[in-house]
Amino acid sequence: MRITLLTPDQARTVGAALQRIAAWWRRLRAQLTALAKQVAQAARHAASLAASVTRAWARADRPAWASPYGPAPKGHR
């Protein structure tokens, strides 16, 4: 195996490419962080909405399976 060193021009080219990759990675990380914050906020809002809807539909005067219209007629199937 033969190991060779980079020429100064090649080293500058590789360094510039690595800087571009690092800048791209920082932008991606910032965008993903912002997206995660938005998803968390939407999840909190959805949980709050679900809790309020559950409270609105829950009634203590009868079990959840009971009909609000009373029992079914005996002669009709």
All heavy atoms as a GROMACS GRO file, in nm:
protein
  594
    1MET      N    1   0.084  -0.116   0.000
    1MET     CA    2   0.000   0.000   0.000
    1MET      C    3   0.089   0.123   0.000
    1MET      O    4   0.183   0.132   0.077
    1MET     CB    5  -0.092   0.000   0.123
    1MET     CG    6  -0.172   0.125   0.134
    1MET     SD    7  -0.243   0.146   0.296
    1MET     CE    8  -0.407   0.091   0.270
    2ARG      N    9   0.055   0.217  -0.080
    2ARG     CA   10   0.135   0.339  -0.091
    2ARG      C   11   0.054   0.455  -0.036
    2ARG      O   12  -0.060   0.479  -0.077
    2ARG     CB   13   0.170   0.362  -0.237
    2ARG     CG   14   0.256   0.483  -0.257
    2ARG     CD   15   0.296   0.494  -0.401
    2ARG     NE   16   0.356   0.625  -0.420
    2ARG     CZ   17   0.389   0.674  -0.535
    2ARG    NH1   18   0.370   0.602  -0.644
    2ARG    NH2   19   0.442   0.792  -0.545
    3ILE      N   20   0.110   0.526   0.058
    3ILE     CA   21   0.043   0.640   0.119
    3ILE      C   22   0.106   0.767   0.063
    3ILE      O   23   0.228   0.784   0.068
    3ILE     CB   24   0.056   0.637   0.272
    3ILE    CG1   25  -0.010   0.511   0.327
    3ILE    CG2   26  -0.007   0.762   0.333
    3ILE    CD1   27   0.008   0.492   0.474
    4THR      N   28   0.022   0.855   0.010
    4THR     CA   29   0.072   0.981  -0.042
    4THR      C   30   0.005   1.096   0.030
    4THR      O   31  -0.107   1.083   0.081
    4THR     CB   32   0.045   0.994  -0.193
    4THR    OG1   33  -0.096   0.985  -0.214
    4THR    CG2   34   0.115   0.883  -0.271
    5LEU      N   35   0.069   1.206   0.036
    5LEU     CA   36   0.015   1.325   0.100
    5LEU      C   37  -0.057   1.410  -0.002
    5LEU      O   38  -0.030   1.401  -0.123
    5LEU     CB   39   0.128   1.405   0.165
    5LEU     CG   40   0.206   1.333   0.274
    5LEU    CD1   41   0.320   1.421   0.324
    5LEU    CD2   42   0.114   1.298   0.390
    6LEU      N   43  -0.144   1.495   0.044
    6LEU     CA   44  -0.215   1.586  -0.045
    6LEU      C   45  -0.124   1.703  -0.082
    6LEU      O   46  -0.045   1.751   0.000
    6LEU     CB   47  -0.341   1.641   0.022
    6LEU     CG   48  -0.450   1.540   0.056
    6LEU    CD1   49  -0.562   1.610   0.132
    6LEU    CD2   50  -0.503   1.472  -0.066
    7THR      N   51  -0.143   1.751  -0.201
    7THR     CA   52  -0.072   1.872  -0.241
    7THR      C   53  -0.142   1.990  -0.174
    7THR      O   54  -0.257   1.978  -0.129
    7THR     CB   55  -0.075   1.890  -0.394
    7THR    OG1   56  -0.210   1.911  -0.435
    7THR    CG2   57  -0.015   1.769  -0.465
    8PRO      N   58  -0.079   2.104  -0.166
    8PRO     CA   59  -0.145   2.221  -0.105
    8PRO      C   60  -0.277   2.257  -0.172
    8PRO      O   61  -0.374   2.293  -0.104
    8PRO     CB   62  -0.042   2.332  -0.120
    8PRO     CG   63   0.089   2.261  -0.124
    8PRO     CD   64   0.061   2.131  -0.195
    9ASP      N   65  -0.284   2.246  -0.305
    9ASP     CA   66  -0.410   2.275  -0.374
    9ASP      C   67  -0.518   2.174  -0.337
    9ASP      O   68  -0.634   2.211  -0.314
    9ASP     CB   69  -0.389   2.273  -0.526
    9ASP     CG   70  -0.312   2.394  -0.576
    9ASP    OD1   71  -0.312   2.497  -0.504
    9ASP    OD2   72  -0.253   2.384  -0.686
   10GLN      N   73  -0.480   2.048  -0.330
   10GLN     CA   74  -0.577   1.944  -0.290
   10GLN      C   75  -0.623   1.965  -0.146
   10GLN      O   76  -0.741   1.948  -0.115
   10GLN     CB   77  -0.516   1.805  -0.307
   10GLN     CG   78  -0.492   1.765  -0.450
   10GLN     CD   79  -0.414   1.635  -0.460
   10GLN    OE1   80  -0.332   1.604  -0.373
   10GLN    NE2   81  -0.437   1.561  -0.568
   11ALA      N   82  -0.531   2.001  -0.059
   11ALA     CA   83  -0.566   2.025   0.081
   11ALA      C   84  -0.663   2.142   0.093
   11ALA      O   85  -0.759   2.136   0.171
   11ALA     CB   86  -0.440   2.051   0.164
   12ARG      N   87  -0.642   2.247   0.016
   12ARG     CA   88  -0.735   2.362   0.018
   12ARG      C   89  -0.872   2.320  -0.035
   12ARG      O   90  -0.975   2.360   0.019
   12ARG     CB   91  -0.678   2.478  -0.064
   12ARG     CG   92  -0.571   2.557   0.009
   12ARG     CD   93  -0.536   2.685  -0.065
   12ARG     NE   94  -0.460   2.658  -0.187
   12ARG     CZ   95  -0.329   2.641  -0.192
   12ARG    NH1   96  -0.258   2.647  -0.082
   12ARG    NH2   97  -0.267   2.617  -0.307
   13THR      N   98  -0.872   2.240  -0.140
   13THR     CA   99  -1.000   2.194  -0.198
   13THR      C  100  -1.076   2.108  -0.098
   13THR      O  101  -1.197   2.125  -0.078
   13THR     CB  102  -0.973   2.114  -0.327
   13THR    OG1  103  -0.901   2.197  -0.418
   13THR    CG2  104  -1.102   2.070  -0.392
   14VAL      N  105  -1.005   2.017  -0.033
   14VAL     CA  106  -1.070   1.932   0.067
   14VAL      C  107  -1.118   2.016   0.185
   14VAL      O  108  -1.229   1.998   0.236
   14VAL     CB  109  -0.974   1.820   0.114
   14VAL    CG1  110  -1.030   1.748   0.237
   14VAL    CG2  111  -0.947   1.722   0.002
   15GLY      N  112  -1.038   2.111   0.229
   15GLY     CA  113  -1.078   2.200   0.338
   15GLY      C  114  -1.201   2.281   0.304
   15GLY      O  115  -1.292   2.296   0.387
   16ALA      N  116  -1.207   2.334   0.181
   16ALA     CA  117  -1.324   2.411   0.139
   16ALA      C  118  -1.448   2.322   0.134
   16ALA      O  119  -1.557   2.364   0.175
   16ALA     CB  120  -1.298   2.474   0.003
   17ALA      N  121  -1.432   2.199   0.086
   17ALA     CA  122  -1.546   2.107   0.081
   17ALA      C  123  -1.594   2.073   0.222
   17ALA      O  124  -1.715   2.069   0.248
   17ALA     CB  125  -1.506   1.979   0.006
   18LEU      N  126  -1.501   2.052   0.312
   18LEU     CA  127  -1.540   2.023   0.451
   18LEU      C  128  -1.609   2.143   0.516
   18LEU      O  129  -1.704   2.126   0.594
   18LEU     CB  130  -1.418   1.982   0.532
   18LEU     CG  131  -1.360   1.844   0.499
   18LEU    CD1  132  -1.232   1.819   0.577
   18LEU    CD2  133  -1.462   1.735   0.527
   19GLN      N  134  -1.568   2.263   0.483
   19GLN     CA  135  -1.634   2.382   0.537
   19GLN      C  136  -1.777   2.393   0.483
   19GLN      O  137  -1.869   2.428   0.556
   19GLN     CB  138  -1.554   2.507   0.503
   19GLN     CG  139  -1.429   2.523   0.585
   19GLN     CD  140  -1.349   2.646   0.544
   19GLN    OE1  141  -1.378   2.710   0.444
   19GLN    NE2  142  -1.247   2.678   0.623
   20ARG      N  143  -1.795   2.362   0.353
   20ARG     CA  144  -1.930   2.366   0.296
   20ARG      C  145  -2.019   2.260   0.362
   20ARG      O  146  -2.135   2.286   0.392
   20ARG     CB  147  -1.925   2.344   0.145
   20ARG     CG  148  -1.876   2.464   0.068
   20ARG     CD  149  -1.901   2.451  -0.082
   20ARG     NE  150  -1.844   2.328  -0.140
   20ARG     CZ  151  -1.720   2.316  -0.187
   20ARG    NH1  152  -1.639   2.420  -0.183
   20ARG    NH2  153  -1.679   2.202  -0.238
   21ILE      N  154  -1.963   2.142   0.385
   21ILE     CA  155  -2.041   2.036   0.451
   21ILE      C  156  -2.076   2.078   0.593
   21ILE      O  157  -2.190   2.057   0.639
   21ILE     CB  158  -1.961   1.903   0.450
   21ILE    CG1  159  -1.953   1.848   0.309
   21ILE    CG2  160  -2.025   1.800   0.543
   21ILE    CD1  161  -1.857   1.732   0.294
   22ALA      N  162  -1.984   2.138   0.665
   22ALA     CA  163  -2.010   2.182   0.802
   22ALA      C  164  -2.119   2.290   0.805
   22ALA      O  165  -2.208   2.287   0.891
   22ALA     CB  166  -1.882   2.232   0.867
   23ALA      N  167  -2.114   2.383   0.709
   23ALA     CA  168  -2.216   2.489   0.704
   23ALA      C  169  -2.353   2.428   0.672
   23ALA      O  170  -2.454   2.466   0.732
   23ALA     CB  171  -2.177   2.593   0.600
   24TRP      N  172  -2.356   2.334   0.579
   24TRP     CA  173  -2.482   2.268   0.544
   24TRP      C  174  -2.536   2.194   0.665
   24TRP      O  175  -2.656   2.198   0.692
   24TRP     CB  176  -2.458   2.172   0.427
   24TRP     CG  177  -2.578   2.092   0.391
   24TRP    CD1  178  -2.680   2.129   0.311
   24TRP    CD2  179  -2.610   1.960   0.438
   24TRP    NE1  180  -2.774   2.028   0.304
   24TRP    CE2  181  -2.732   1.923   0.380
   24TRP    CE3  182  -2.546   1.869   0.520
   24TRP    CZ2  183  -2.792   1.800   0.404
   24TRP    CZ3  184  -2.606   1.747   0.544
   24TRP    CH2  185  -2.728   1.713   0.487
   25TRP      N  186  -2.449   2.125   0.736
   25TRP     CA  187  -2.492   2.050   0.854
   25TRP      C  188  -2.548   2.142   0.962
   25TRP      O  189  -2.648   2.109   1.025
   25TRP     CB  190  -2.374   1.968   0.908
   25TRP     CG  191  -2.415   1.879   1.021
   25TRP    CD1  192  -2.391   1.899   1.153
   25TRP    CD2  193  -2.493   1.760   1.013
   25TRP    NE1  194  -2.447   1.797   1.226
   25TRP    CE2  195  -2.510   1.711   1.142
   25TRP    CE3  196  -2.549   1.690   0.906
   25TRP    CZ2  197  -2.581   1.596   1.169
   25TRP    CZ3  198  -2.619   1.574   0.934
   25TRP    CH2  199  -2.635   1.529   1.064
   26ARG      N  200  -2.485   2.258   0.983
   26ARG     CA  201  -2.538   2.355   1.083
   26ARG      C  202  -2.676   2.404   1.043
   26ARG      O  203  -2.766   2.417   1.128
   26ARG     CB  204  -2.441   2.472   1.098
   26ARG     CG  205  -2.318   2.439   1.181
   26ARG     CD  206  -2.238   2.565   1.217
   26ARG     NE  207  -2.185   2.632   1.100
   26ARG     CZ  208  -2.068   2.603   1.041
   26ARG    NH1  209  -1.993   2.506   1.090
   26ARG    NH2  210  -2.027   2.670   0.936
   27ARG      N  211  -2.695   2.434   0.914
   27ARG     CA  212  -2.828   2.479   0.868
   27ARG      C  213  -2.931   2.369   0.886
   27ARG      O  214  -3.043   2.395   0.932
   27ARG     CB  215  -2.822   2.522   0.722
   27ARG     CG  216  -2.754   2.655   0.698
   27ARG     CD  217  -2.776   2.708   0.556
   27ARG     NE  218  -2.748   2.610   0.452
   27ARG     CZ  219  -2.630   2.593   0.393
   27ARG    NH1  220  -2.527   2.667   0.429
   27ARG    NH2  221  -2.615   2.502   0.298
   28LEU      N  222  -2.895   2.246   0.851
   28LEU     CA  223  -2.987   2.134   0.867
   28LEU      C  224  -3.024   2.115   1.014
   28LEU      O  225  -3.142   2.096   1.048
   28LEU     CB  226  -2.926   2.005   0.812
   28LEU     CG  227  -3.009   1.878   0.828
   28LEU    CD1  228  -3.138   1.888   0.748
   28LEU    CD2  229  -2.929   1.756   0.786
   29ARG      N  230  -2.926   2.120   1.102
   29ARG     CA  231  -2.952   2.102   1.245
   29ARG      C  232  -3.044   2.212   1.298
   29ARG      O  233  -3.137   2.185   1.374
   29ARG     CB  234  -2.821   2.101   1.322
   29ARG     CG  235  -2.838   2.059   1.466
   29ARG     CD  236  -2.707   2.054   1.537
   29ARG     NE  237  -2.657   2.191   1.546
   29ARG     CZ  238  -2.535   2.223   1.580
   29ARG    NH1  239  -2.448   2.130   1.608
   29ARG    NH2  240  -2.498   2.348   1.587
   30ALA      N  241  -3.023   2.337   1.253
   30ALA     CA  242  -3.109   2.448   1.296
   30ALA      C  243  -3.252   2.428   1.246
   30ALA      O  244  -3.348   2.451   1.320
   30ALA     CB  245  -3.052   2.580   1.247
   31GLN      N  246  -3.266   2.383   1.123
   31GLN     CA  247  -3.400   2.360   1.069
   31GLN      C  248  -3.470   2.245   1.140
   31GLN      O  249  -3.590   2.252   1.168
   31GLN     CB  250  -3.393   2.334   0.919
   31GLN     CG  251  -3.354   2.457   0.839
   31GLN     CD  252  -3.328   2.425   0.692
   31GLN    OE1  253  -3.326   2.309   0.652
   31GLN    NE2  254  -3.309   2.529   0.613
   32LEU      N  255  -3.397   2.139   1.169
   32LEU     CA  256  -3.456   2.026   1.241
   32LEU      C  257  -3.496   2.064   1.383
   32LEU      O  258  -3.599   2.018   1.434
   32LEU     CB  259  -3.361   1.907   1.242
   32LEU     CG  260  -3.342   1.836   1.108
   32LEU    CD1  261  -3.236   1.728   1.120
   32LEU    CD2  262  -3.473   1.778   1.058
   33THR      N  263  -3.416   2.150   1.446
   33THR     CA  264  -3.450   2.197   1.580
   33THR      C  265  -3.580   2.278   1.576
   33THR      O  266  -3.668   2.259   1.660
   33THR     CB  267  -3.335   2.283   1.637
   33THR    OG1  268  -3.218   2.203   1.642
   33THR    CG2  269  -3.368   2.335   1.775
   34ALA      N  270  -3.591   2.368   1.477
   34ALA     CA  271  -3.714   2.447   1.464
   34ALA      C  272  -3.834   2.358   1.436
   34ALA      O  273  -3.943   2.378   1.492
   34ALA     CB  274  -3.697   2.551   1.353
   35LEU      N  275  -3.816   2.258   1.352
   35LEU     CA  276  -3.924   2.165   1.321
   35LEU      C  277  -3.966   2.086   1.445
   35LEU      O  278  -4.086   2.069   1.471
   35LEU     CB  279  -3.881   2.069   1.210
   35LEU     CG  280  -3.983   1.963   1.169
   35LEU    CD1  281  -4.107   2.027   1.112
   35LEU    CD2  282  -3.921   1.867   1.070
   36ALA      N  283  -3.870   2.042   1.523
   36ALA     CA  284  -3.902   1.967   1.645
   36ALA      C  285  -3.981   2.054   1.743
   36ALA      O  286  -4.075   2.006   1.808
   36ALA     CB  287  -3.774   1.916   1.710
   37LYS      N  288  -3.946   2.181   1.752
   37LYS     CA  289  -4.020   2.272   1.840
   37LYS      C  290  -4.163   2.289   1.791
   37LYS      O  291  -4.258   2.292   1.870
   37LYS     CB  292  -3.950   2.407   1.848
   37LYS     CG  293  -3.823   2.402   1.929
   37LYS     CD  294  -3.755   2.537   1.932
   37LYS     CE  295  -3.622   2.531   2.006
   37LYS     NZ  296  -3.552   2.658   2.005
   38GLN      N  297  -4.182   2.300   1.660
   38GLN     CA  298  -4.317   2.314   1.605
   38GLN      C  299  -4.400   2.188   1.627
   38GLN      O  300  -4.519   2.196   1.659
   38GLN     CB  301  -4.311   2.347   1.455
   38GLN     CG  302  -4.260   2.485   1.426
   38GLN     CD  303  -4.245   2.510   1.276
   38GLN    OE1  304  -4.260   2.418   1.195
   38GLN    NE2  305  -4.215   2.633   1.240
   39VAL      N  306  -4.338   2.072   1.610
   39VAL     CA  307  -4.408   1.945   1.632
   39VAL      C  308  -4.449   1.933   1.779
   39VAL      O  309  -4.560   1.891   1.811
   39VAL     CB  310  -4.321   1.826   1.587
   39VAL    CG1  311  -4.378   1.694   1.637
   39VAL    CG2  312  -4.308   1.825   1.436
   40ALA      N  313  -4.359   1.970   1.870
   40ALA     CA  314  -4.391   1.964   2.013
   40ALA      C  315  -4.507   2.058   2.047
   40ALA      O  316  -4.596   2.022   2.123
   40ALA     CB  317  -4.267   1.998   2.095
   41GLN      N  318  -4.505   2.177   1.989
   41GLN     CA  319  -4.613   2.273   2.014
   41GLN      C  320  -4.745   2.220   1.959
   41GLN      O  321  -4.849   2.228   2.026
   41GLN     CB  322  -4.580   2.408   1.951
   41GLN     CG  323  -4.686   2.513   1.975
   41GLN     CD  324  -4.651   2.645   1.909
   41GLN    OE1  325  -4.555   2.654   1.834
   41GLN    NE2  326  -4.730   2.746   1.934
   42ALA      N  327  -4.744   2.161   1.840
   42ALA     CA  328  -4.865   2.105   1.782
   42ALA      C  329  -4.916   1.988   1.866
   42ALA      O  330  -5.037   1.972   1.885
   42ALA     CB  331  -4.839   2.061   1.639
   43ALA      N  332  -4.825   1.906   1.918
   43ALA     CA  333  -4.865   1.794   2.001
   43ALA      C  334  -4.929   1.842   2.131
   43ALA      O  335  -5.029   1.785   2.177
   43ALA     CB  336  -4.745   1.704   2.031
   44ARG      N  337  -4.871   1.946   2.192
   44ARG     CA  338  -4.932   2.002   2.313
   44ARG      C  339  -5.072   2.055   2.284
   44ARG      O  340  -5.166   2.035   2.361
   44ARG     CB  341  -4.844   2.112   2.371
   44ARG     CG  342  -4.723   2.061   2.444
   44ARG     CD  343  -4.653   2.171   2.523
   44ARG     NE  344  -4.609   2.282   2.440
   44ARG     CZ  345  -4.490   2.288   2.377
   44ARG    NH1  346  -4.406   2.189   2.388
   44ARG    NH2  347  -4.458   2.393   2.304
   45HIS      N  348  -5.087   2.124   2.170
   45HIS     CA  349  -5.217   2.178   2.133
   45HIS      C  350  -5.317   2.065   2.109
   45HIS      O  351  -5.432   2.073   2.154
   45HIS     CB  352  -5.204   2.266   2.009
   45HIS     CG  353  -5.334   2.324   1.962
   45HIS    ND1  354  -5.401   2.419   2.033
   45HIS    CD2  355  -5.408   2.299   1.853
   45HIS    CE1  356  -5.512   2.451   1.970
   45HIS    NE2  357  -5.519   2.378   1.859
   46ALA      N  358  -5.274   1.960   2.039
   46ALA     CA  359  -5.364   1.847   2.013
   46ALA      C  360  -5.404   1.778   2.142
   46ALA      O  361  -5.520   1.738   2.159
   46ALA     CB  362  -5.296   1.748   1.918
   47ALA      N  363  -5.311   1.763   2.235
   47ALA     CA  364  -5.344   1.700   2.363
   47ALA      C  365  -5.443   1.785   2.442
   47ALA      O  366  -5.537   1.733   2.503
   47ALA     CB  367  -5.216   1.678   2.444
   48SER      N  368  -5.424   1.915   2.438
   48SER     CA  369  -5.517   2.005   2.506
   48SER      C  370  -5.655   1.997   2.444
   48SER      O  371  -5.756   1.992   2.515
   48SER     CB  372  -5.462   2.148   2.499
   48SER     OG  373  -5.558   2.239   2.546
   49LEU      N  374  -5.660   1.995   2.312
   49LEU     CA  375  -5.789   1.985   2.243
   49LEU      C  376  -5.857   1.852   2.274
   49LEU      O  377  -5.977   1.849   2.301
   49LEU     CB  378  -5.768   1.999   2.092
   49LEU     CG  379  -5.892   1.993   2.005
   49LEU    CD1  380  -5.987   2.107   2.040
   49LEU    CD2  381  -5.854   1.999   1.858
   50ALA      N  382  -5.781   1.744   2.272
   50ALA     CA  383  -5.838   1.613   2.302
   50ALA      C  384  -5.892   1.608   2.445
   50ALA      O  385  -5.998   1.551   2.470
   50ALA     CB  386  -5.733   1.504   2.281
   51ALA      N  387  -5.822   1.669   2.538
   51ALA     CA  388  -5.868   1.672   2.677
   51ALA      C  389  -5.997   1.752   2.690
   51ALA      O  390  -6.089   1.712   2.762
   51ALA     CB  391  -5.760   1.729   2.767
   52SER      N  392  -6.007   1.864   2.618
   52SER     CA  393  -6.129   1.945   2.628
   52SER      C  394  -6.247   1.875   2.562
   52SER      O  395  -6.359   1.883   2.611
   52SER     CB  396  -6.106   2.083   2.566
   52SER     OG  397  -6.089   2.073   2.425
   53VAL      N  398  -6.224   1.804   2.452
   53VAL     CA  399  -6.332   1.731   2.387
   53VAL      C  400  -6.378   1.616   2.476
   53VAL      O  401  -6.498   1.591   2.488
   53VAL     CB  402  -6.285   1.679   2.248
   53VAL    CG1  403  -6.384   1.579   2.191
   53VAL    CG2  404  -6.268   1.795   2.153
   54THR      N  405  -6.287   1.547   2.539
   54THR     CA  406  -6.323   1.437   2.628
   54THR      C  407  -6.407   1.489   2.744
   54THR      O  408  -6.507   1.427   2.782
   54THR     CB  409  -6.196   1.368   2.681
   54THR    OG1  410  -6.121   1.322   2.570
   54THR    CG2  411  -6.230   1.251   2.770
   55ARG      N  412  -6.368   1.602   2.799
   55ARG     CA  413  -6.447   1.659   2.908
   55ARG      C  414  -6.586   1.698   2.861
   55ARG      O  415  -6.683   1.684   2.934
   55ARG     CB  416  -6.375   1.781   2.967
   55ARG     CG  417  -6.260   1.748   3.057
   55ARG     CD  418  -6.213   1.870   3.133
   55ARG     NE  419  -6.175   1.980   3.046
   55ARG     CZ  420  -6.052   2.002   3.000
   55ARG    NH1  421  -5.955   1.921   3.032
   55ARG    NH2  422  -6.026   2.106   2.922
   56ALA      N  423  -6.600   1.747   2.740
   56ALA     CA  424  -6.730   1.790   2.689
   56ALA      C  425  -6.822   1.670   2.665
   56ALA      O  426  -6.943   1.679   2.684
   56ALA     CB  427  -6.713   1.869   2.561
   57TRP      N  428  -6.766   1.557   2.622
   57TRP     CA  429  -6.848   1.442   2.591
   57TRP      C  430  -6.874   1.352   2.711
   57TRP      O  431  -6.967   1.271   2.708
   57TRP     CB  432  -6.783   1.358   2.482
   57TRP     CG  433  -6.793   1.420   2.346
   57TRP    CD1  434  -6.870   1.525   2.309
   57TRP    CD2  435  -6.723   1.382   2.229
   57TRP    NE1  436  -6.853   1.555   2.177
   57TRP    CE2  437  -6.763   1.468   2.125
   57TRP    CE3  438  -6.630   1.283   2.202
   57TRP    CZ2  439  -6.713   1.458   1.997
   57TRP    CZ3  440  -6.581   1.273   2.074
   57TRP    CH2  441  -6.622   1.359   1.973
   58ALA      N  442  -6.796   1.361   2.813
   58ALA     CA  443  -6.812   1.273   2.928
   58ALA      C  444  -6.933   1.318   3.011
   58ALA      O  445  -6.946   1.435   3.044
   58ALA     CB  446  -6.686   1.275   3.014
   59ARG      N  447  -7.020   1.222   3.041
   59ARG     CA  448  -7.136   1.251   3.124
   59ARG      C  449  -7.136   1.154   3.241
   59ARG      O  450  -7.113   1.035   3.224
   59ARG     CB  451  -7.264   1.234   3.044
   59ARG     CG  452  -7.281   1.340   2.938
   59ARG     CD  453  -7.414   1.329   2.871
   59ARG     NE  454  -7.522   1.332   2.969
   59ARG     CZ  455  -7.649   1.339   2.935
   59ARG    NH1  456  -7.684   1.342   2.810
   59ARG    NH2  457  -7.742   1.340   3.028
   60ALA      N  458  -7.167   1.204   3.358
   60ALA     CA  459  -7.164   1.121   3.477
   60ALA      C  460  -7.301   1.059   3.507
   60ALA      O  461  -7.311   0.975   3.595
   60ALA     CB  462  -7.118   1.204   3.596
   61ASP      N  463  -7.408   1.100   3.438
   61ASP     CA  464  -7.542   1.053   3.472
   61ASP      C  465  -7.573   0.915   3.416
   61ASP      O  466  -7.671   0.853   3.454
   61ASP     CB  467  -7.647   1.154   3.428
   61ASP     CG  468  -7.649   1.176   3.278
   61ASP    OD1  469  -7.548   1.145   3.213
   61ASP    OD2  470  -7.751   1.226   3.227
   62ARG      N  471  -7.492   0.863   3.324
   62ARG     CA  472  -7.516   0.728   3.271
   62ARG      C  473  -7.384   0.669   3.221
   62ARG      O  474  -7.292   0.743   3.186
   62ARG     CB  475  -7.619   0.730   3.158
   62ARG     CG  476  -7.571   0.801   3.035
   62ARG     CD  477  -7.676   0.785   2.924
   62ARG     NE  478  -7.626   0.846   2.803
   62ARG     CZ  479  -7.644   0.973   2.769
   62ARG    NH1  480  -7.711   1.054   2.848
   62ARG    NH2  481  -7.594   1.020   2.657
   63PRO      N  482  -7.376   0.538   3.214
   63PRO     CA  483  -7.253   0.476   3.162
   63PRO      C  484  -7.235   0.510   3.014
   63PRO      O  485  -7.331   0.545   2.945
   63PRO     CB  486  -7.276   0.326   3.180
   63PRO     CG  487  -7.398   0.311   3.261
   63PRO     CD  488  -7.471   0.440   3.262
   64ALA      N  489  -7.114   0.498   2.964
   64ALA     CA  490  -7.085   0.534   2.826
   64ALA      C  491  -7.162   0.448   2.727
   64ALA      O  492  -7.197   0.494   2.618
   64ALA     CB  493  -6.935   0.521   2.801
   65TRP      N  494  -7.193   0.323   2.762
   65TRP     CA  495  -7.261   0.234   2.668
   65TRP      C  496  -7.412   0.255   2.664
   65TRP      O  497  -7.480   0.208   2.574
   65TRP     CB  498  -7.231   0.087   2.701
   65TRP     CG  499  -7.259   0.051   2.844
   65TRP    CD1  500  -7.172   0.050   2.946
   65TRP    CD2  501  -7.385   0.015   2.900
   65TRP    NE1  502  -7.232   0.015   3.064
   65TRP    CE2  503  -7.365  -0.008   3.037
   65TRP    CE3  504  -7.513  -0.002   2.849
   65TRP    CZ2  505  -7.467  -0.045   3.123
   65TRP    CZ3  506  -7.614  -0.040   2.934
   65TRP    CH2  507  -7.592  -0.060   3.069
   66ALA      N  508  -7.468   0.326   2.762
   66ALA     CA  509  -7.613   0.343   2.770
   66ALA      C  510  -7.661   0.445   2.668
   66ALA      O  511  -7.599   0.547   2.645
   66ALA     CB  512  -7.652   0.387   2.911
   67SER      N  513  -7.776   0.417   2.609
   67SER     CA  514  -7.834   0.507   2.509
   67SER      C  515  -7.903   0.623   2.577
   67SER      O  516  -7.974   0.606   2.677
   67SER     CB  517  -7.936   0.430   2.425
   67SER     OG  518  -8.009   0.520   2.343
   68PRO      N  519  -7.889   0.743   2.523
   68PRO     CA  520  -7.962   0.857   2.582
   68PRO      C  521  -8.111   0.850   2.554
   68PRO      O  522  -8.189   0.925   2.610
   68PRO     CB  523  -7.898   0.978   2.515
   68PRO     CG  524  -7.843   0.928   2.387
   68PRO     CD  525  -7.803   0.785   2.414
   69TYR      N  526  -8.154   0.759   2.465
   69TYR     CA  527  -8.294   0.748   2.426
   69TYR      C  528  -8.367   0.638   2.501
   69TYR      O  529  -8.480   0.605   2.469
   69TYR     CB  530  -8.304   0.724   2.274
   69TYR     CG  531  -8.230   0.829   2.196
   69TYR    CD1  532  -8.112   0.798   2.130
   69TYR    CD2  533  -8.276   0.960   2.190
   69TYR    CE1  534  -8.043   0.894   2.060
   69TYR    CE2  535  -8.207   1.056   2.120
   69TYR     CZ  536  -8.090   1.022   2.055
   69TYR     OH  537  -8.022   1.118   1.986
   70GLY      N  538  -8.300   0.576   2.596
   70GLY     CA  539  -8.365   0.471   2.673
   70GLY      C  540  -8.345   0.335   2.608
   70GLY      O  541  -8.278   0.322   2.506
   71PRO      N  542  -8.406   0.231   2.666
   71PRO     CA  543  -8.388   0.096   2.613
   71PRO      C  544  -8.458   0.080   2.478
   71PRO      O  545  -8.551   0.154   2.445
   71PRO     CB  546  -8.451   0.007   2.719
   71PRO     CG  547  -8.543   0.094   2.794
   71PRO     CD  548  -8.487   0.233   2.786
   72ALA      N  549  -8.413  -0.018   2.403
   72ALA     CA  550  -8.474  -0.046   2.272
   72ALA      C  551  -8.614  -0.102   2.292
   72ALA      O  552  -8.642  -0.167   2.394
   72ALA     CB  553  -8.388  -0.147   2.196
   73PRO      N  554  -8.703  -0.075   2.197
   73PRO     CA  555  -8.840  -0.131   2.209
   73PRO      C  556  -8.836  -0.284   2.207
   73PRO      O  557  -8.754  -0.343   2.138
   73PRO     CB  558  -8.913  -0.078   2.087
   73PRO     CG  559  -8.822   0.016   2.018
   73PRO     CD  560  -8.689   0.008   2.081
   74LYS      N  561  -8.926  -0.346   2.282
   74LYS     CA  562  -8.925  -0.492   2.297
   74LYS      C  563  -8.974  -0.561   2.169
   74LYS      O  564  -8.924  -0.666   2.133
   74LYS     CB  565  -9.014  -0.534   2.414
   74LYS     CG  566  -8.972  -0.478   2.545
   74LYS     CD  567  -8.861  -0.558   2.602
   74LYS     CE  568  -8.831  -0.504   2.740
   74LYS     NZ  569  -8.706  -0.541   2.792
   75GLY      N  570  -9.073  -0.508   2.100
   75GLY     CA  571  -9.131  -0.578   1.987
   75GLY      C  572  -9.057  -0.557   1.856
   75GLY      O  573  -9.087  -0.621   1.757
   76HIS      N  574  -8.961  -0.472   1.850
   76HIS     CA  575  -8.894  -0.439   1.724
   76HIS      C  576  -8.750  -0.489   1.726
   76HIS      O  577  -8.678  -0.463   1.821
   76HIS     CB  578  -8.898  -0.288   1.704
   76HIS     CG  579  -8.847  -0.247   1.570
   76HIS    ND1  580  -8.715  -0.229   1.547
   76HIS    CD2  581  -8.910  -0.223   1.453
   76HIS    CE1  582  -8.697  -0.194   1.421
   76HIS    NE2  583  -8.814  -0.190   1.363
   77ARG      N  584  -8.712  -0.563   1.622
   77ARG     CA  585  -8.574  -0.610   1.616
   77ARG      C  586  -8.510  -0.569   1.489
   77ARG      O  587  -8.541  -0.570   1.385
   77ARG     CB  588  -8.569  -0.761   1.629
   77ARG     CG  589  -8.602  -0.800   1.770
   77ARG     CD  590  -8.578  -0.945   1.786
   77ARG     NE  591  -8.627  -0.982   1.916
   77ARG     CZ  592  -8.582  -1.086   1.979
   77ARG    NH1  593  -8.491  -1.162   1.926
   77ARG    NH2  594  -8.629  -1.116   2.095
   0.00000   0.00000   0.00000
